[in-house]
Amino acid sequence: MECNKGELVYVPSQVRLHRYFDTMRGIMVKDFLTLEEPKTLLVVEAKQEKEVGVHFRGEVWYVDRKDIFREE
């Protein structure tokens, strides 16, 4: 799904969110969680092809583009 920074997206329940961190070996998953209920989240980073960064719990989490829907 095409989306831009500043847009709201709907993320259904049971979708996995990820956080990353840099290491000497490259970027690795720091943490992940599966949403228990649907959320409407703000896109804060939309540069990557397969994922977008969303604001969740005060931090940037990443979600697969295929799992989100634009809020109309």
C-alpha atoms as one frame of an Amber mdcrd trajectory, in Angstrom:
protein
   0.000   0.000   0.000   1.259   3.460  -0.869   1.328   5.867   2.067   3.186
   9.004   3.049   4.679  10.437   6.201   1.972  12.157   8.265  -0.908   9.921
   7.132  -2.993   7.756   9.438  -3.130   4.034   8.742  -5.375   1.298  10.107
  -3.485  -1.702  11.480  -5.712  -4.747  12.154  -5.358  -6.983  15.186  -2.872
  -9.873  14.979  -0.424  -7.797  12.874   3.216  -7.893  13.973   5.199  -4.710
  14.650   9.037  -4.616  14.839  11.728  -2.348  16.278  15.298  -2.445  14.993
  18.780  -1.458  16.171  22.152  -1.050  14.456  25.011  -3.428  15.228  28.433
  -4.059  13.732  26.776  -6.823  11.688  24.028  -4.529  10.396  20.449  -3.854
  11.391  18.818  -6.456  13.648  15.410  -6.875  15.243  15.392  -5.390  18.745
  11.830  -6.255  19.681   8.525  -7.276  18.178   4.909  -7.591  19.242   1.574
  -8.721  17.822  -1.336  -6.315  18.210  -4.174  -7.746  20.255  -6.631  -5.145
  18.983  -6.718  -2.935  15.870  -5.039   0.479  15.979  -4.981   3.679  13.949
  -1.351   4.836  13.813   0.588   7.774  12.380   3.132   7.076   9.619   6.454
   8.674  10.583   8.716   6.965   8.021   7.747   5.720   4.561  11.122   5.314
   2.820  11.383   1.528   2.808   9.802  -0.588   0.083   8.266  -3.322   2.269
   7.712  -1.573   5.614   6.603   1.743   7.048   7.526   3.286  10.376   4.593
   4.142  12.621   4.379   5.968  15.948   3.385   3.453  18.639   3.962   3.705
  22.403   6.161   6.781  21.937   8.610   5.100  19.552   8.979   4.171  15.901
   7.832   0.630  15.115   7.793  -0.939  11.653   4.923  -2.770  10.017   4.660
  -4.529   6.643   2.913  -2.417   4.013   0.774  -5.409   3.028  -0.775  -5.451
   6.527  -1.998  -1.840   6.707  -4.859   0.160   5.230  -5.196   3.896   4.616
  -7.649   5.715   6.912 -10.280   7.475   4.803
